[in-house]
Amino acid sequence: MRCAYQAYWVSCNILNLHDLVGRIRRLRRIRHETMSNL
């Protein structure tokens, strides 16, 4: 039971990390586009 819970927790953390990285990349791209437009 504990092993399954740990695996679930790890997979959730990986998903959250992936989502966070995606948001940061999107923000960087938008910021880069606005800088080049100026």
C-alpha positions as CSV (number, residue, x, y, z in Angstrom):
1,M,0.0,0.0,0.0
2,R,2.7,2.4,1.0
3,C,4.7,1.6,-2.1
4,A,1.7,2.3,-4.3
5,Y,1.1,5.6,-2.5
6,Q,4.7,6.6,-2.9
7,A,4.6,5.8,-6.7
8,Y,1.4,7.9,-7.0
9,W,3.0,10.8,-5.1
10,V,6.1,10.7,-7.3
11,S,4.1,10.6,-10.5
12,C,2.0,13.6,-9.3
13,N,5.2,15.5,-8.5
14,I,6.6,14.8,-12.0
15,L,3.4,16.0,-13.6
16,N,3.4,19.2,-11.5
17,L,7.0,19.8,-12.4
18,H,6.3,19.2,-16.1
19,D,3.4,21.7,-16.0
20,L,5.6,24.3,-14.2
21,V,8.4,23.9,-16.7
22,G,5.8,24.3,-19.6
23,R,4.5,27.5,-18.0
24,I,7.9,29.0,-17.5
25,R,8.9,28.2,-21.1
26,R,5.7,29.8,-22.4
27,L,6.3,32.9,-20.3
28,R,9.9,33.1,-21.5
29,R,8.8,32.8,-25.2
30,I,6.2,35.5,-24.8
31,R,8.7,37.8,-23.0
32,H,11.2,37.1,-25.7
33,E,8.7,38.0,-28.5
34,T,7.8,41.3,-26.7
35,M,11.4,42.2,-26.3
36,S,12.2,41.6,-30.0
37,N,9.0,43.6,-31.0
38,L,10.4,46.5,-29.1
